[in-house]
Amino acid sequence: MVSEFAEKRKTLTGYKALREKKGSFSPLGDRLHLIFDGNAFVHLYHGLHTMDPLSFPGYEEKLDTTMKKTNATDACITGIGRIGGIPAAAAQLDGNFFMGSMSSAVGERLTRLIEFADEHALPLIIFCASGGARMQEGMYSLLQMAKTSAAIKRFKDYGGLYIAVLTHPTTGGVSASFAMLGDITLAEPNALIGFAGPRVIEQTIGEKLPHGFQRSEFQEEHGYVDAIVAKEDMRDTLHLLLKLHEYREGPLPVEGGMADESI
Amino acid sequence: MKAYDSVLMARAKDRPRVGDYIDAIFTDFFELRGDHLMGEDPAIYGGIALFDGRPVTVLGHRKGRELKENLACHFGMPEPEGYRKALRLMKEAEKFGRPVITFIDTPGAYPGKEAEEHGISDAIAENLAEMSTLRVPIISVVTGEGSSGGALAIGVADRMYMLEHAVYSVLSPEGFASILWKDSSLAPRAAEVMHMTAPELYCEGLADRLIPESPAGIEKDFTVTTNAIAEAIRDDLKELMALPADELVDARYEKYRHFEGKMAPATPEEGEA
């Protein structure tokens, strides 16, 4: 009788923890706040959001509720700010919004940011985090892989520096496009980084994957990551890399805009 | 006809394979093997051949015919070595000014342990980036199932054709149903809402040409299909080969730049001064 009660309590505690976890979101663009001077940046393309290209059952409703819940307009935040006085363009994919999946709007925001960085000769930093494609947008989602990769290739060919920062988790179509195209690739410790999900691989090969498979340290060991950098060291590391690529301090290329001062 | 019927037809065992298309459309094919880095992946088959007497590079996913070959090719699911071989062939084509023709027929990239260790994400990403600026024309033909990044990794092209019963999608309808509805048996319903059939993608402007198949079955009168592909290639190459390389690459960029679903607002510049 006692044990049954204990069991029930345990379950209830579990539900409570789960509910809290579900209800809590990391602040919008937290990594961008972390790296930019004064914890502030200018939001770009915030209003651009996806509109259900396949008229997929239930998608529009789910978009609406997710927007209200997360306060975000899609799974990617793009903006410009300064790092140690050096102007830079940066984006962060937001795992709270449809698991950071690539919608048309995510692809379009990133592409516009990449083109903006190119036009204004800014270095580009993208914090990647994604479950992959936005299923509800079908082929339109898949084609964002080609679109963003083409934009990155152009940006790099024209001489721009692109630093990809891989955070937990970076998988699927995002890992197989702009996430892997950095001139420099950094990763946060212990982030899951891979194309196929671990469960899919285990089902395919019929064996358990070793501990640490597809984590940042694994990717570093296999030669796909330049350095593993903890969140608290990210700003200084990025600043150093920008200096090493001879980017200089200066004003931001746009005045005003939706400067975001919150943390 | 239901969308899922096309999915089944696209996957049919007796559907022509990449080698059949190469034999029917080109002459003097010489196979090139290996990525010259790590290994040879038979799931990508390719080489140099003549089309109307002009050299072209051709490559595609290989599913294999017999079980032994199926297994060696992972049923058309390439590993990083396959994608890197494809890129090697395309770069070689670029050097010699040859157009590239690719044939797409894959359930996706191989989800294996070594594939991850050898950088499958890196290999696919590299192909997407490099194909976007390749300075020779690229034509892709989806002949069977085109699924996910594993298809797109040899499919960034100036012109994309789809066979009448080919399908192209972000993921297999089974995978799609299992992710969104937690039930892979709902694949037929998924296929209906995914807009993955050739006529749908053609109507939406994602495919440039629709290639007919014999009503009796593609393998019954294969020349209906191969003649139509050859004619389309002939037609498009005439136009594409006449473009200076810079214009060709710019046009390809613009093409992919504007693949987008509906978005609001259409030209949002809020936040910018």
Chai-1 contact restraints between the chains, C-beta under 6 A:
chainA,res_idxA,chainB,res_idxB,connection_type,confidence,min_distance_angstrom,max_distance_angstrom,comment,restraint_id
A,H43,B,G271,contact,1.0,0.0,6.0,A-B,restraint_1
A,L44,B,G271,contact,1.0,0.0,6.0,A-B,restraint_2
A,H46,B,G271,contact,1.0,0.0,6.0,A-B,restraint_3
A,G47,B,P268,contact,1.0,0.0,6.0,A-B,restraint_4
A,G47,B,E270,contact,1.0,0.0,6.0,A-B,restraint_5
A,L48,B,M263,contact,1.0,0.0,6.0,A-B,restraint_6
A,L48,B,P268,contact,1.0,0.0,6.0,A-B,restraint_7
A,H49,B,A264,contact,1.0,0.0,6.0,A-B,restraint_8
A,T50,B,M263,contact,1.0,0.0,6.0,A-B,restraint_9
A,M51,B,K262,contact,1.0,0.0,6.0,A-B,restraint_10
A,M51,B,M263,contact,1.0,0.0,6.0,A-B,restraint_11
A,M51,B,A264,contact,1.0,0.0,6.0,A-B,restraint_12
A,P53,B,G261,contact,1.0,0.0,6.0,A-B,restraint_13
A,P53,B,K262,contact,1.0,0.0,6.0,A-B,restraint_14
A,L54,B,H195,contact,1.0,0.0,6.0,A-B,restraint_15
A,F56,B,V193,contact,1.0,0.0,6.0,A-B,restraint_16
A,S104,B,E260,contact,1.0,0.0,6.0,A-B,restraint_17
A,S104,B,G261,contact,1.0,0.0,6.0,A-B,restraint_18
A,S104,B,M263,contact,1.0,0.0,6.0,A-B,restraint_19
A,A105,B,M263,contact,1.0,0.0,6.0,A-B,restraint_20
A,E108,B,E260,contact,1.0,0.0,6.0,A-B,restraint_21
A,A133,B,V170,contact,1.0,0.0,6.0,A-B,restraint_22
A,M135,B,F176,contact,1.0,0.0,6.0,A-B,restraint_23
A,M135,B,I179,contact,1.0,0.0,6.0,A-B,restraint_24
A,M135,B,L180,contact,1.0,0.0,6.0,A-B,restraint_25
A,E137,B,G261,contact,1.0,0.0,6.0,A-B,restraint_26
A,G138,B,V170,contact,1.0,0.0,6.0,A-B,restraint_27
A,G138,B,M194,contact,1.0,0.0,6.0,A-B,restraint_28
A,G138,B,H195,contact,1.0,0.0,6.0,A-B,restraint_29
A,M139,B,L206,contact,1.0,0.0,6.0,A-B,restraint_30
A,Y140,B,G261,contact,1.0,0.0,6.0,A-B,restraint_31
A,S141,B,V170,contact,1.0,0.0,6.0,A-B,restraint_32
A,L142,B,V170,contact,1.0,0.0,6.0,A-B,restraint_33
A,L143,B,F259,contact,1.0,0.0,6.0,A-B,restraint_34
A,M145,B,L128,contact,1.0,0.0,6.0,A-B,restraint_35
A,M145,B,G149,contact,1.0,0.0,6.0,A-B,restraint_36
A,A146,B,L128,contact,1.0,0.0,6.0,A-B,restraint_37
A,A146,B,L152,contact,1.0,0.0,6.0,A-B,restraint_38
A,A146,B,V156,contact,1.0,0.0,6.0,A-B,restraint_39
A,A146,B,Y256,contact,1.0,0.0,6.0,A-B,restraint_40
A,K147,B,Y256,contact,1.0,0.0,6.0,A-B,restraint_41
A,S149,B,L128,contact,1.0,0.0,6.0,A-B,restraint_42
A,S149,B,A129,contact,1.0,0.0,6.0,A-B,restraint_43
A,A150,B,S132,contact,1.0,0.0,6.0,A-B,restraint_44
A,A150,B,Y253,contact,1.0,0.0,6.0,A-B,restraint_45
A,A150,B,Y256,contact,1.0,0.0,6.0,A-B,restraint_46
A,K153,B,A129,contact,1.0,0.0,6.0,A-B,restraint_47
A,K153,B,S132,contact,1.0,0.0,6.0,A-B,restraint_48
A,K153,B,T133,contact,1.0,0.0,6.0,A-B,restraint_49
A,G173,B,G149,contact,1.0,0.0,6.0,A-B,restraint_50
A,S175,B,S121,contact,1.0,0.0,6.0,A-B,restraint_51
A,A176,B,S121,contact,1.0,0.0,6.0,A-B,restraint_52
A,A176,B,I124,contact,1.0,0.0,6.0,A-B,restraint_53
A,A176,B,A125,contact,1.0,0.0,6.0,A-B,restraint_54
A,A176,B,G149,contact,1.0,0.0,6.0,A-B,restraint_55
A,S177,B,A125,contact,1.0,0.0,6.0,A-B,restraint_56
A,S177,B,L128,contact,1.0,0.0,6.0,A-B,restraint_57
A,M180,B,S121,contact,1.0,0.0,6.0,A-B,restraint_58
A,M180,B,D122,contact,1.0,0.0,6.0,A-B,restraint_59
A,M180,B,A125,contact,1.0,0.0,6.0,A-B,restraint_60
A,L181,B,A125,contact,1.0,0.0,6.0,A-B,restraint_61
A,L181,B,A129,contact,1.0,0.0,6.0,A-B,restraint_62
A,G194,B,E116,contact,1.0,0.0,6.0,A-B,restraint_63
A,F195,B,I120,contact,1.0,0.0,6.0,A-B,restraint_64
A,F195,B,S121,contact,1.0,0.0,6.0,A-B,restraint_65
A,A196,B,P111,contact,1.0,0.0,6.0,A-B,restraint_66
A,V200,B,P111,contact,1.0,0.0,6.0,A-B,restraint_67
A,I201,B,P111,contact,1.0,0.0,6.0,A-B,restraint_68
A,T204,B,P111,contact,1.0,0.0,6.0,A-B,restraint_69
A,I205,B,G112,contact,1.0,0.0,6.0,A-B,restraint_70
A,I205,B,K113,contact,1.0,0.0,6.0,A-B,restraint_71
A,Q214,B,E116,contact,1.0,0.0,6.0,A-B,restraint_72
A,H222,B,E117,contact,1.0,0.0,6.0,A-B,restraint_73
A,Y224,B,G119,contact,1.0,0.0,6.0,A-B,restraint_74
A,Y224,B,D122,contact,1.0,0.0,6.0,A-B,restraint_75
A,V254,B,E272,contact,1.0,0.0,6.0,A-B,restraint_76
A,V254,B,A273,contact,1.0,0.0,6.0,A-B,restraint_77
A,E255,B,A273,contact,1.0,0.0,6.0,A-B,restraint_78
A,G256,B,A273,contact,1.0,0.0,6.0,A-B,restraint_79
A,G257,B,G271,contact,1.0,0.0,6.0,A-B,restraint_80
A,G257,B,E272,contact,1.0,0.0,6.0,A-B,restraint_81
A,G257,B,A273,contact,1.0,0.0,6.0,A-B,restraint_82
A,M258,B,G271,contact,1.0,0.0,6.0,A-B,restraint_83
